[in-house]
Amino acid sequence: MDHDARLVEIETRLAFQELALGELSDLVNRQRLELEALRHAFAQASAELGALRDGLSPPAANEPPPHY
């Protein structure tokens, strides 16, 4: 194989690797954004669950039951 053909082969491989690297970078960025959205949704759901739990907590020990 002569030098020109070998150089073309190397440049072709490099071009495909650059394309693959760009696609992987895009994928990682999309996953990062999705992870941030999921973390936000989880934090919001946890806060809402905590508020619901607080609303359902039993009355204090010194309070009479509601039927008195």
mmCIF file as Biopython writes it, N, C-alpha, C and O atoms, coordinates in Angstrom:
data_model
#
loop_
_atom_site.group_PDB
_atom_site.id
_atom_site.type_symbol
_atom_site.label_atom_id
_atom_site.label_alt_id
_atom_site.label_comp_id
_atom_site.label_asym_id
_atom_site.label_entity_id
_atom_site.label_seq_id
_atom_site.pdbx_PDB_ins_code
_atom_site.Cartn_x
_atom_site.Cartn_y
_atom_site.Cartn_z
_atom_site.occupancy
_atom_site.B_iso_or_equiv
_atom_site.auth_seq_id
_atom_site.auth_asym_id
_atom_site.pdbx_PDB_model_num
ATOM 1   N N  . MET A ? 1  ? 0.860   -1.177 0.000  1.0 0.0 1  A 1 
ATOM 2   C CA . MET A ? 1  ? 0.000   0.000  0.000  1.0 0.0 1  A 1 
ATOM 3   C C  . MET A ? 1  ? 0.905   1.239  0.000  1.0 0.0 1  A 1 
ATOM 4   O O  . MET A ? 1  ? 1.828   1.336  0.808  1.0 0.0 1  A 1 
ATOM 5   N N  . ASP A ? 2  ? 0.643   2.156  -0.884 1.0 0.0 2  A 1 
ATOM 6   C CA . ASP A ? 2  ? 1.499   3.338  -0.943 1.0 0.0 2  A 1 
ATOM 7   C C  . ASP A ? 2  ? 1.107   4.338  0.136  1.0 0.0 2  A 1 
ATOM 8   O O  . ASP A ? 2  ? 0.075   4.193  0.791  1.0 0.0 2  A 1 
ATOM 9   N N  . HIS A ? 3  ? 1.918   5.319  0.305  1.0 0.0 3  A 1 
ATOM 10  C CA . HIS A ? 3  ? 1.714   6.298  1.379  1.0 0.0 3  A 1 
ATOM 11  C C  . HIS A ? 3  ? 0.428   7.097  1.216  1.0 0.0 3  A 1 
ATOM 12  O O  . HIS A ? 3  ? -0.246  7.397  2.202  1.0 0.0 3  A 1 
ATOM 13  N N  . ASP A ? 4  ? 0.085   7.442  -0.021 1.0 0.0 4  A 1 
ATOM 14  C CA . ASP A ? 4  ? -1.139  8.222  -0.249 1.0 0.0 4  A 1 
ATOM 15  C C  . ASP A ? 4  ? -2.387  7.433  0.156  1.0 0.0 4  A 1 
ATOM 16  O O  . ASP A ? 4  ? -3.289  7.975  0.795  1.0 0.0 4  A 1 
ATOM 17  N N  . ALA A ? 5  ? -2.433  6.161  -0.216 1.0 0.0 5  A 1 
ATOM 18  C CA . ALA A ? 5  ? -3.584  5.326  0.134  1.0 0.0 5  A 1 
ATOM 19  C C  . ALA A ? 5  ? -3.660  5.133  1.641  1.0 0.0 5  A 1 
ATOM 20  O O  . ALA A ? 5  ? -4.742  5.151  2.228  1.0 0.0 5  A 1 
ATOM 21  N N  . ARG A ? 6  ? -2.505  4.948  2.257  1.0 0.0 6  A 1 
ATOM 22  C CA . ARG A ? 6  ? -2.488  4.781  3.720  1.0 0.0 6  A 1 
ATOM 23  C C  . ARG A ? 6  ? -2.946  6.063  4.408  1.0 0.0 6  A 1 
ATOM 24  O O  . ARG A ? 6  ? -3.681  6.003  5.394  1.0 0.0 6  A 1 
ATOM 25  N N  . LEU A ? 7  ? -2.531  7.204  3.911  1.0 0.0 7  A 1 
ATOM 26  C CA . LEU A ? 7  ? -2.946  8.482  4.478  1.0 0.0 7  A 1 
ATOM 27  C C  . LEU A ? 7  ? -4.452  8.676  4.333  1.0 0.0 7  A 1 
ATOM 28  O O  . LEU A ? 7  ? -5.106  9.150  5.261  1.0 0.0 7  A 1 
ATOM 29  N N  . VAL A ? 8  ? -5.000  8.319  3.191  1.0 0.0 8  A 1 
ATOM 30  C CA . VAL A ? 8  ? -6.447  8.421  2.979  1.0 0.0 8  A 1 
ATOM 31  C C  . VAL A ? 8  ? -7.191  7.511  3.946  1.0 0.0 8  A 1 
ATOM 32  O O  . VAL A ? 8  ? -8.218  7.903  4.498  1.0 0.0 8  A 1 
ATOM 33  N N  . GLU A ? 9  ? -6.688  6.309  4.154  1.0 0.0 9  A 1 
ATOM 34  C CA . GLU A ? 9  ? -7.318  5.368  5.090  1.0 0.0 9  A 1 
ATOM 35  C C  . GLU A ? 9  ? -7.303  5.933  6.515  1.0 0.0 9  A 1 
ATOM 36  O O  . GLU A ? 9  ? -8.307  5.861  7.223  1.0 0.0 9  A 1 
ATOM 37  N N  . ILE A ? 10 ? -6.192  6.481  6.923  1.0 0.0 10 A 1 
ATOM 38  C CA . ILE A ? 10 ? -6.073  7.061  8.270  1.0 0.0 10 A 1 
ATOM 39  C C  . ILE A ? 10 ? -7.010  8.251  8.416  1.0 0.0 10 A 1 
ATOM 40  O O  . ILE A ? 10 ? -7.675  8.386  9.443  1.0 0.0 10 A 1 
ATOM 41  N N  . GLU A ? 11 ? -7.074  9.112  7.412  1.0 0.0 11 A 1 
ATOM 42  C CA . GLU A ? 11 ? -7.965  10.269 7.471  1.0 0.0 11 A 1 
ATOM 43  C C  . GLU A ? 11 ? -9.430  9.835  7.523  1.0 0.0 11 A 1 
ATOM 44  O O  . GLU A ? 11 ? -10.240 10.448 8.218  1.0 0.0 11 A 1 
ATOM 45  N N  . THR A ? 12 ? -9.762  8.777  6.787  1.0 0.0 12 A 1 
ATOM 46  C CA . THR A ? 12 ? -11.135 8.257  6.798  1.0 0.0 12 A 1 
ATOM 47  C C  . THR A ? 12 ? -11.489 7.721  8.180  1.0 0.0 12 A 1 
ATOM 48  O O  . THR A ? 12 ? -12.561 8.011  8.710  1.0 0.0 12 A 1 
ATOM 49  N N  . ARG A ? 13 ? -10.599 6.951  8.750  1.0 0.0 13 A 1 
ATOM 50  C CA . ARG A ? 13 ? -10.837 6.426  10.107 1.0 0.0 13 A 1 
ATOM 51  C C  . ARG A ? 13 ? -10.989 7.566  11.108 1.0 0.0 13 A 1 
ATOM 52  O O  . ARG A ? 13 ? -11.865 7.525  11.973 1.0 0.0 13 A 1 
ATOM 53  N N  . LEU A ? 14 ? -10.147 8.570  10.992 1.0 0.0 14 A 1 
ATOM 54  C CA . LEU A ? 14 ? -10.211 9.721  11.889 1.0 0.0 14 A 1 
ATOM 55  C C  . LEU A ? 14 ? -11.549 10.445 11.748 1.0 0.0 14 A 1 
ATOM 56  O O  . LEU A ? 14 ? -12.137 10.865 12.744 1.0 0.0 14 A 1 
ATOM 57  N N  . ALA A ? 15 ? -12.021 10.588 10.530 1.0 0.0 15 A 1 
ATOM 58  C CA . ALA A ? 15 ? -13.302 11.251 10.308 1.0 0.0 15 A 1 
ATOM 59  C C  . ALA A ? 15 ? -14.437 10.478 10.972 1.0 0.0 15 A 1 
ATOM 60  O O  . ALA A ? 15 ? -15.307 11.078 11.602 1.0 0.0 15 A 1 
ATOM 61  N N  . PHE A ? 16 ? -14.437 9.142  10.836 1.0 0.0 16 A 1 
ATOM 62  C CA . PHE A ? 16 ? -15.466 8.327  11.478 1.0 0.0 16 A 1 
ATOM 63  C C  . PHE A ? 16 ? -15.353 8.395  12.997 1.0 0.0 16 A 1 
ATOM 64  O O  . PHE A ? 16 ? -16.373 8.421  13.687 1.0 0.0 16 A 1 
ATOM 65  N N  . GLN A ? 17 ? -14.157 8.425  13.521 1.0 0.0 17 A 1 
ATOM 66  C CA . GLN A ? 17 ? -13.973 8.522  14.972 1.0 0.0 17 A 1 
ATOM 67  C C  . GLN A ? 17 ? -14.449 9.869  15.492 1.0 0.0 17 A 1 
ATOM 68  O O  . GLN A ? 17 ? -15.047 9.948  16.565 1.0 0.0 17 A 1 
ATOM 69  N N  . GLU A ? 18 ? -14.188 10.924 14.738 1.0 0.0 18 A 1 
ATOM 70  C CA . GLU A ? 18 ? -14.662 12.250 15.144 1.0 0.0 18 A 1 
ATOM 71  C C  . GLU A ? 18 ? -16.178 12.296 15.135 1.0 0.0 18 A 1 
ATOM 72  O O  . GLU A ? 18 ? -16.783 12.897 16.023 1.0 0.0 18 A 1 
ATOM 73  N N  . LEU A ? 19 ? -16.800 11.671 14.146 1.0 0.0 19 A 1 
ATOM 74  C CA . LEU A ? 19 ? -18.255 11.608 14.071 1.0 0.0 19 A 1 
ATOM 75  C C  . LEU A ? 19 ? -18.818 10.834 15.265 1.0 0.0 19 A 1 
ATOM 76  O O  . LEU A ? 19 ? -19.775 11.274 15.902 1.0 0.0 19 A 1 
ATOM 77  N N  . ALA A ? 20 ? -18.225 9.691  15.558 1.0 0.0 20 A 1 
ATOM 78  C CA . ALA A ? 20 ? -18.676 8.875  16.692 1.0 0.0 20 A 1 
ATOM 79  C C  . ALA A ? 20 ? -18.489 9.626  18.003 1.0 0.0 20 A 1 
ATOM 80  O O  . ALA A ? 20 ? -19.354 9.569  18.877 1.0 0.0 20 A 1 
ATOM 81  N N  . LEU A ? 21 ? -17.384 10.317 18.147 1.0 0.0 21 A 1 
ATOM 82  C CA . LEU A ? 21 ? -17.131 11.082 19.362 1.0 0.0 21 A 1 
ATOM 83  C C  . LEU A ? 21 ? -18.167 12.191 19.527 1.0 0.0 21 A 1 
ATOM 84  O O  . LEU A ? 21 ? -18.640 12.436 20.637 1.0 0.0 21 A 1 
ATOM 85  N N  . GLY A ? 22 ? -18.520 12.857 18.442 1.0 0.0 22 A 1 
ATOM 86  C CA . GLY A ? 22 ? -19.548 13.897 18.499 1.0 0.0 22 A 1 
ATOM 87  C C  . GLY A ? 22 ? -20.900 13.335 18.901 1.0 0.0 22 A 1 
ATOM 88  O O  . GLY A ? 22 ? -21.620 13.939 19.695 1.0 0.0 22 A 1 
ATOM 89  N N  . GLU A ? 23 ? -21.247 12.165 18.345 1.0 0.0 23 A 1 
ATOM 90  C CA . GLU A ? 23 ? -22.512 11.520 18.702 1.0 0.0 23 A 1 
ATOM 91  C C  . GLU A ? 23 ? -22.529 11.112 20.173 1.0 0.0 23 A 1 
ATOM 92  O O  . GLU A ? 23 ? -23.536 11.287 20.859 1.0 0.0 23 A 1 
ATOM 93  N N  . LEU A ? 24 ? -21.421 10.573 20.652 1.0 0.0 24 A 1 
ATOM 94  C CA . LEU A ? 24 ? -21.335 10.195 22.061 1.0 0.0 24 A 1 
ATOM 95  C C  . LEU A ? 24 ? -21.424 11.421 22.969 1.0 0.0 24 A 1 
ATOM 96  O O  . LEU A ? 24 ? -22.056 11.370 24.024 1.0 0.0 24 A 1 
ATOM 97  N N  . SER A ? 25 ? -20.802 12.501 22.567 1.0 0.0 25 A 1 
ATOM 98  C CA . SER A ? 25 ? -20.864 13.731 23.344 1.0 0.0 25 A 1 
ATOM 99  C C  . SER A ? 25 ? -22.295 14.248 23.432 1.0 0.0 25 A 1 
ATOM 100 O O  . SER A ? 25 ? -22.741 14.682 24.494 1.0 0.0 25 A 1 
ATOM 101 N N  . ASP A ? 26 ? -23.007 14.202 22.316 1.0 0.0 26 A 1 
ATOM 102 C CA . ASP A ? 26 ? -24.414 14.618 22.313 1.0 0.0 26 A 1 
ATOM 103 C C  . ASP A ? 26 ? -25.253 13.733 23.221 1.0 0.0 26 A 1 
ATOM 104 O O  . ASP A ? 26 ? -26.111 14.221 23.956 1.0 0.0 26 A 1 
ATOM 105 N N  . LEU A ? 27 ? -25.002 12.437 23.167 1.0 0.0 27 A 1 
ATOM 106 C CA . LEU A ? 27 ? -25.739 11.499 24.001 1.0 0.0 27 A 1 
ATOM 107 C C  . LEU A ? 27 ? -25.486 11.762 25.480 1.0 0.0 27 A 1 
ATOM 108 O O  . LEU A ? 27 ? -26.422 11.777 26.279 1.0 0.0 27 A 1 
ATOM 109 N N  . VAL A ? 28 ? -24.240 11.968 25.841 1.0 0.0 28 A 1 
ATOM 110 C CA . VAL A ? 28 ? -23.898 12.242 27.240 1.0 0.0 28 A 1 
ATOM 111 C C  . VAL A ? 28 ? -24.574 13.541 27.699 1.0 0.0 28 A 1 
ATOM 112 O O  . VAL A ? 28 ? -25.068 13.618 28.824 1.0 0.0 28 A 1 
ATOM 113 N N  . ASN A ? 29 ? -24.594 14.541 26.849 1.0 0.0 29 A 1 
ATOM 114 C CA . ASN A ? 29 ? -25.233 15.799 27.211 1.0 0.0 29 A 1 
ATOM 115 C C  . ASN A ? 29 ? -26.738 15.614 27.404 1.0 0.0 29 A 1 
ATOM 116 O O  . ASN A ? 29 ? -27.305 16.151 28.356 1.0 0.0 29 A 1 
ATOM 117 N N  . ARG A ? 30 ? -27.393 14.861 26.515 1.0 0.0 30 A 1 
ATOM 118 C CA . ARG A ? 30 ? -28.831 14.608 26.670 1.0 0.0 30 A 1 
ATOM 119 C C  . ARG A ? 30 ? -29.107 13.836 27.958 1.0 0.0 30 A 1 
ATOM 120 O O  . ARG A ? 30 ? -30.082 14.119 28.654 1.0 0.0 30 A 1 
ATOM 121 N N  . GLN A ? 31 ? -28.263 12.871 28.275 1.0 0.0 31 A 1 
ATOM 122 C CA . GLN A ? 31 ? -28.448 12.105 29.505 1.0 0.0 31 A 1 
ATOM 123 C C  . GLN A ? 31 ? -28.231 12.979 30.742 1.0 0.0 31 A 1 
ATOM 124 O O  . GLN A ? 31 ? -28.907 12.807 31.755 1.0 0.0 31 A 1 
ATOM 125 N N  . ARG A ? 32 ? -27.290 13.911 30.653 1.0 0.0 32 A 1 
ATOM 126 C CA . ARG A ? 32 ? -27.058 14.829 31.775 1.0 0.0 32 A 1 
ATOM 127 C C  . ARG A ? 32 ? -28.291 15.697 32.009 1.0 0.0 32 A 1 
ATOM 128 O O  . ARG A ? 32 ? -28.704 15.899 33.151 1.0 0.0 32 A 1 
ATOM 129 N N  . LEU A ? 33 ? -28.872 16.203 30.940 1.0 0.0 33 A 1 
ATOM 130 C CA . LEU A ? 33 ? -30.075 17.027 31.067 1.0 0.0 33 A 1 
ATOM 131 C C  . LEU A ? 33 ? -31.240 16.214 31.624 1.0 0.0 33 A 1 
ATOM 132 O O  . LEU A ? 33 ? -32.000 16.696 32.464 1.0 0.0 33 A 1 
ATOM 133 N N  . GLU A ? 34 ? -31.374 14.976 31.149 1.0 0.0 34 A 1 
ATOM 134 C CA . GLU A ? 34 ? -32.444 14.115 31.654 1.0 0.0 34 A 1 
ATOM 135 C C  . GLU A ? 34 ? -32.237 13.796 33.128 1.0 0.0 34 A 1 
ATOM 136 O O  . GLU A ? 34 ? -33.197 13.778 33.899 1.0 0.0 34 A 1 
ATOM 137 N N  . LEU A ? 35 ? -31.010 13.548 33.521 1.0 0.0 35 A 1 
ATOM 138 C CA . LEU A ? 35 ? -30.706 13.267 34.922 1.0 0.0 35 A 1 
ATOM 139 C C  . LEU A ? 35 ? -31.025 14.473 35.800 1.0 0.0 35 A 1 
ATOM 140 O O  . LEU A ? 35 ? -31.574 14.313 36.890 1.0 0.0 35 A 1 
ATOM 141 N N  . GLU A ? 36 ? -30.691 15.668 35.344 1.0 0.0 36 A 1 
ATOM 142 C CA . GLU A ? 36 ? -31.018 16.873 36.102 1.0 0.0 36 A 1 
ATOM 143 C C  . GLU A ? 36 ? -32.527 17.017 36.261 1.0 0.0 36 A 1 
ATOM 144 O O  . GLU A ? 36 ? -33.004 17.363 37.342 1.0 0.0 36 A 1 
ATOM 145 N N  . ALA A ? 37 ? -33.286 16.753 35.193 1.0 0.0 37 A 1 
ATOM 146 C CA . ALA A ? 37 ? -34.748 16.840 35.265 1.0 0.0 37 A 1 
ATOM 147 C C  . ALA A ? 37 ? -35.308 15.798 36.228 1.0 0.0 37 A 1 
ATOM 148 O O  . ALA A ? 37 ? -36.227 16.089 36.994 1.0 0.0 37 A 1 
ATOM 149 N N  . LEU A ? 38 ? -34.758 14.587 36.193 1.0 0.0 38 A 1 
ATOM 150 C CA . LEU A ? 38 ? -35.213 13.533 37.102 1.0 0.0 38 A 1 
ATOM 151 C C  . LEU A ? 38 ? -34.885 13.869 38.557 1.0 0.0 38 A 1 
ATOM 152 O O  . LEU A ? 38 ? -35.686 13.609 39.454 1.0 0.0 38 A 1 
ATOM 153 N N  . ARG A ? 39 ? -33.722 14.440 38.783 1.0 0.0 39 A 1 
ATOM 154 C CA . ARG A ? 39 ? -33.369 14.849 40.155 1.0 0.0 39 A 1 
ATOM 155 C C  . ARG A ? 39 ? -34.316 15.923 40.665 1.0 0.0 39 A 1 
ATOM 156 O O  . ARG A ? 39 ? -34.733 15.898 41.823 1.0 0.0 39 A 1 
ATOM 157 N N  . HIS A ? 40 ? -34.652 16.865 39.793 1.0 0.0 40 A 1 
ATOM 158 C CA . HIS A ? 40 ? -35.579 17.928 40.181 1.0 0.0 40 A 1 
ATOM 159 C C  . HIS A ? 40 ? -36.959 17.331 40.482 1.0 0.0 40 A 1 
ATOM 160 O O  . HIS A ? 40 ? -37.578 17.674 41.489 1.0 0.0 40 A 1 
ATOM 161 N N  . ALA A ? 41 ? -37.436 16.442 39.613 1.0 0.0 41 A 1 
ATOM 162 C CA . ALA A ? 41 ? -38.742 15.813 39.828 1.0 0.0 41 A 1 
ATOM 163 C C  . ALA A ? 41 ? -38.748 14.988 41.112 1.0 0.0 41 A 1 
ATOM 164 O O  . ALA A ? 41 ? -39.734 14.988 41.849 1.0 0.0 41 A 1 
ATOM 165 N N  . PHE A ? 42 ? -37.651 14.290 41.378 1.0 0.0 42 A 1 
ATOM 166 C CA . PHE A ? 42 ? -37.567 13.491 42.601 1.0 0.0 42 A 1 
ATOM 167 C C  . PHE A ? 42 ? -37.598 14.387 43.835 1.0 0.0 42 A 1 
ATOM 168 O O  . PHE A ? 42 ? -38.292 14.082 44.805 1.0 0.0 42 A 1 
ATOM 169 N N  . ALA A ? 43 ? -36.856 15.481 43.807 1.0 0.0 43 A 1 
ATOM 170 C CA . ALA A ? 43 ? -36.847 16.403 44.946 1.0 0.0 43 A 1 
ATOM 171 C C  . ALA A ? 43 ? -38.235 16.986 45.171 1.0 0.0 43 A 1 
ATOM 172 O O  . ALA A ? 43 ? -38.680 17.112 46.312 1.0 0.0 43 A 1 
ATOM 173 N N  . GLN A ? 44 ? -38.916 17.340 44.094 1.0 0.0 44 A 1 
ATOM 174 C CA . GLN A ? 44 ? -40.254 17.896 44.219 1.0 0.0 44 A 1 
ATOM 175 C C  . GLN A ? 44 ? -41.226 16.845 44.764 1.0 0.0 44 A 1 
ATOM 176 O O  . GLN A ? 44 ? -42.035 17.151 45.639 1.0 0.0 44 A 1 
ATOM 177 N N  . ALA A ? 45 ? -41.155 15.629 44.263 1.0 0.0 45 A 1 
ATOM 178 C CA . ALA A ? 45 ? -42.023 14.561 44.753 1.0 0.0 45 A 1 
ATOM 179 C C  . ALA A ? 45 ? -41.732 14.250 46.218 1.0 0.0 45 A 1 
ATOM 180 O O  . ALA A ? 45 ? -42.656 13.991 46.989 1.0 0.0 45 A 1 
ATOM 181 N N  . SER A ? 46 ? -40.473 14.273 46.603 1.0 0.0 46 A 1 
ATOM 182 C CA . SER A ? 46 ? -40.112 14.018 48.001 1.0 0.0 46 A 1 
ATOM 183 C C  . SER A ? 46 ? -40.669 15.102 48.912 1.0 0.0 46 A 1 
ATOM 184 O O  . SER A ? 46 ? -41.157 14.813 50.005 1.0 0.0 46 A 1 
ATOM 185 N N  . ALA A ? 47 ? -40.596 16.352 48.461 1.0 0.0 47 A 1 
ATOM 186 C CA . ALA A ? 47 ? -41.131 17.451 49.257 1.0 0.0 47 A 1 
ATOM 187 C C  . ALA A ? 47 ? -42.651 17.324 49.396 1.0 0.0 47 A 1 
ATOM 188 O O  . ALA A ? 47 ? -43.198 17.544 50.476 1.0 0.0 47 A 1 
ATOM 189 N N  . GLU A ? 48 ? -43.333 16.968 48.299 1.0 0.0 48 A 1 
ATOM 190 C CA . GLU A ? 48 ? -44.783 16.804 48.359 1.0 0.0 48 A 1 
ATOM 191 C C  . GLU A ? 48 ? -45.160 15.638 49.260 1.0 0.0 48 A 1 
ATOM 192 O O  . GLU A ? 48 ? -46.125 15.737 50.018 1.0 0.0 48 A 1 
ATOM 193 N N  . LEU A ? 49 ? -44.429 14.550 49.194 1.0 0.0 49 A 1 
ATOM 194 C CA . LEU A ? 49 ? -44.690 13.402 50.057 1.0 0.0 49 A 1 
ATOM 195 C C  . LEU A ? 49 ? -44.479 13.783 51.525 1.0 0.0 49 A 1 
ATOM 196 O O  . LEU A ? 49 ? -45.258 13.386 52.391 1.0 0.0 49 A 1 
ATOM 197 N N  . GLY A ? 50 ? -43.434 14.547 51.796 1.0 0.0 50 A 1 
ATOM 198 C CA . GLY A ? 50 ? -43.199 14.996 53.169 1.0 0.0 50 A 1 
ATOM 199 C C  . GLY A ? 50 ? -44.330 15.868 53.673 1.0 0.0 50 A 1 
ATOM 200 O O  . GLY A ? 50 ? -44.735 15.747 54.829 1.0 0.0 50 A 1 
ATOM 201 N N  . ALA A ? 51 ? -44.852 16.753 52.821 1.0 0.0 51 A 1 
ATOM 202 C CA . ALA A ? 51 ? -45.972 17.607 53.224 1.0 0.0 51 A 1 
ATOM 203 C C  . ALA A ? 51 ? -47.214 16.762 53.493 1.0 0.0 51 A 1 
ATOM 204 O O  . ALA A ? 51 ? -47.945 17.021 54.449 1.0 0.0 51 A 1 
ATOM 205 N N  . LEU A ? 52 ? -47.456 15.753 52.656 1.0 0.0 52 A 1 
ATOM 206 C CA . LEU A ? 52 ? -48.603 14.866 52.885 1.0 0.0 52 A 1 
ATOM 207 C C  . LEU A ? 52 ? -48.432 14.084 54.182 1.0 0.0 52 A 1 
ATOM 208 O O  . LEU A ? 52 ? -49.379 13.917 54.950 1.0 0.0 52 A 1 
ATOM 209 N N  . ARG A ? 53 ? -47.221 13.611 54.413 1.0 0.0 53 A 1 
ATOM 210 C CA . ARG A ? 53 ? -46.950 12.848 55.630 1.0 0.0 53 A 1 
ATOM 211 C C  . ARG A ? 53 ? -47.155 13.716 56.860 1.0 0.0 53 A 1 
ATOM 212 O O  . ARG A ? 53 ? -47.702 13.258 57.863 1.0 0.0 53 A 1 
ATOM 213 N N  . ASP A ? 54 ? -46.716 14.973 56.788 1.0 0.0 54 A 1 
ATOM 214 C CA . ASP A ? 54 ? -46.912 15.885 57.917 1.0 0.0 54 A 1 
ATOM 215 C C  . ASP A ? 54 ? -48.389 16.123 58.177 1.0 0.0 54 A 1 
ATOM 216 O O  . ASP A ? 54 ? -48.800 16.240 59.331 1.0 0.0 54 A 1 
ATOM 217 N N  . GLY A ? 55 ? -49.194 16.197 57.126 1.0 0.0 55 A 1 
ATOM 218 C CA . GLY A ? 55 ? -50.631 16.407 57.283 1.0 0.0 55 A 1 
ATOM 219 C C  . GLY A ? 55 ? -51.335 15.204 57.858 1.0 0.0 55 A 1 
ATOM 220 O O  . GLY A ? 55 ? -52.426 15.343 58.411 1.0 0.0 55 A 1 
ATOM 221 N N  . LEU A ? 56 ? -50.750 14.025 57.748 1.0 0.0 56 A 1 
ATOM 222 C CA . LEU A ? 56 ? -51.364 12.798 58.253 1.0 0.0 56 A 1 
ATOM 223 C C  . LEU A ? 56 ? -50.785 12.353 59.589 1.0 0.0 56 A 1 
ATOM 224 O O  . LEU A ? 56 ? -51.164 11.299 60.101 1.0 0.0 56 A 1 
ATOM 225 N N  . SER A ? 57 ? -49.888 13.123 60.154 1.0 0.0 57 A 1 
ATOM 226 C CA . SER A ? 57 ? -49.252 12.693 61.403 1.0 0.0 57 A 1 
ATOM 227 C C  . SER A ? 57 ? -50.286 12.671 62.524 1.0 0.0 57 A 1 
ATOM 228 O O  . SER A ? 57 ? -51.205 13.490 62.538 1.0 0.0 57 A 1 
ATOM 229 N N  . PRO A ? 58 ? -50.141 11.742 63.462 1.0 0.0 58 A 1 
ATOM 230 C CA . PRO A ? 58 ? -51.113 11.629 64.565 1.0 0.0 58 A 1 
ATOM 231 C C  . PRO A ? 58 ? -51.052 12.865 65.472 1.0 0.0 58 A 1 
ATOM 232 O O  . PRO A ? 58 ? -50.020 13.533 65.539 1.0 0.0 58 A 1 
ATOM 233 N N  . PRO A ? 59 ? -52.146 13.167 66.165 1.0 0.0 59 A 1 
ATOM 234 C CA . PRO A ? 59 ? -52.139 14.327 67.060 1.0 0.0 59 A 1 
ATOM 235 C C  . PRO A ? 59 ? -51.141 14.135 68.200 1.0 0.0 59 A 1 
ATOM 236 O O  . PRO A ? 59 ? -50.734 13.017 68.516 1.0 0.0 59 A 1 
ATOM 237 N N  . ALA A ? 60 ? -50.773 15.220 68.786 1.0 0.0 60 A 1 
ATOM 238 C CA . ALA A ? 60 ? -49.824 15.169 69.912 1.0 0.0 60 A 1 
ATOM 239 C C  . ALA A ? 60 ? -50.444 14.380 71.060 1.0 0.0 60 A 1 
ATOM 240 O O  . ALA A ? 60 ? -51.667 14.279 71.162 1.0 0.0 60 A 1 
ATOM 241 N N  . ALA A ? 61 ? -49.599 13.824 71.922 1.0 0.0 61 A 1 
ATOM 242 C CA . ALA A ? 61 ? -50.055 12.943 73.003 1.0 0.0 61 A 1 
ATOM 243 C C  . ALA A ? 61 ? -50.964 13.659 73.991 1.0 0.0 61 A 1 
ATOM 244 O O  . ALA A ? 61 ? -51.829 13.018 74.588 1.0 0.0 61 A 1 
ATOM 245 N N  . ASN A ? 62 ? -50.801 14.958 74.184 1.0 0.0 62 A 1 
ATOM 246 C CA . ASN A ? 62 ? -51.605 15.668 75.175 1.0 0.0 62 A 1 
ATOM 247 C C  . ASN A ? 62 ? -52.919 16.206 74.600 1.0 0.0 62 A 1 
ATOM 248 O O  . ASN A ? 62 ? -53.703 16.791 75.347 1.0 0.0 62 A 1 
ATOM 249 N N  . GLU A ? 63 ? -53.182 16.036 73.336 1.0 0.0 63 A 1 
ATOM 250 C CA . GLU A ? 63 ? -54.437 16.489 72.751 1.0 0.0 63 A 1 
ATOM 251 C C  . GLU A ? 63 ? -55.478 15.379 72.851 1.0 0.0 63 A 1 
ATOM 252 O O  . GLU A ? 63 ? -55.163 14.212 72.616 1.0 0.0 63 A 1 
ATOM 253 N N  . PRO A ? 64 ? -56.708 15.730 73.195 1.0 0.0 64 A 1 
ATOM 254 C CA . PRO A ? 64 ? -57.739 14.692 73.239 1.0 0.0 64 A 1 
ATOM 255 C C  . PRO A ? 64 ? -58.104 14.272 71.807 1.0 0.0 64 A 1 
ATOM 256 O O  . PRO A ? 64 ? -57.926 15.049 70.869 1.0 0.0 64 A 1 
ATOM 257 N N  . PRO A ? 65 ? -58.608 13.053 71.644 1.0 0.0 65 A 1 
ATOM 258 C CA . PRO A ? 65 ? -59.030 12.613 70.315 1.0 0.0 65 A 1 
ATOM 259 C C  . PRO A ? 65 ? -60.157 13.525 69.788 1.0 0.0 65 A 1 
ATOM 260 O O  . PRO A ? 65 ? -60.836 14.175 70.582 1.0 0.0 65 A 1 
ATOM 261 N N  . PRO A ? 66 ? -60.359 13.581 68.484 1.0 0.0 66 A 1 
ATOM 262 C CA . PRO A ? 66 ? -61.324 14.523 67.917 1.0 0.0 66 A 1 
ATOM 263 C C  . PRO A ? 66 ? -62.771 14.261 68.334 1.0 0.0 66 A 1 
ATOM 264 O O  . PRO A ? 66 ? -63.590 15.174 68.230 1.0 0.0 66 A 1 
ATOM 265 N N  . HIS A ? 67 ? -63.125 13.072 68.796 1.0 0.0 67 A 1 
ATOM 266 C CA . HIS A ? 67 ? -64.514 12.805 69.146 1.0 0.0 67 A 1 
ATOM 267 C C  . HIS A ? 67 ? -64.894 13.292 70.544 1.0 0.0 67 A 1 
ATOM 268 O O  . HIS A ? 67 ? -66.054 13.141 70.926 1.0 0.0 67 A 1 
ATOM 269 N N  . TYR A ? 68 ? -63.972 13.873 71.334 1.0 0.0 68 A 1 
ATOM 270 C CA . TYR A ? 68 ? -64.314 14.407 72.655 1.0 0.0 68 A 1 
ATOM 271 C C  . TYR A ? 68 ? -64.770 15.829 72.545 1.0 0.0 68 A 1 
ATOM 272 O O  . TYR A ? 68 ? -65.101 16.451 73.554 1.0 0.0 68 A 1 
#
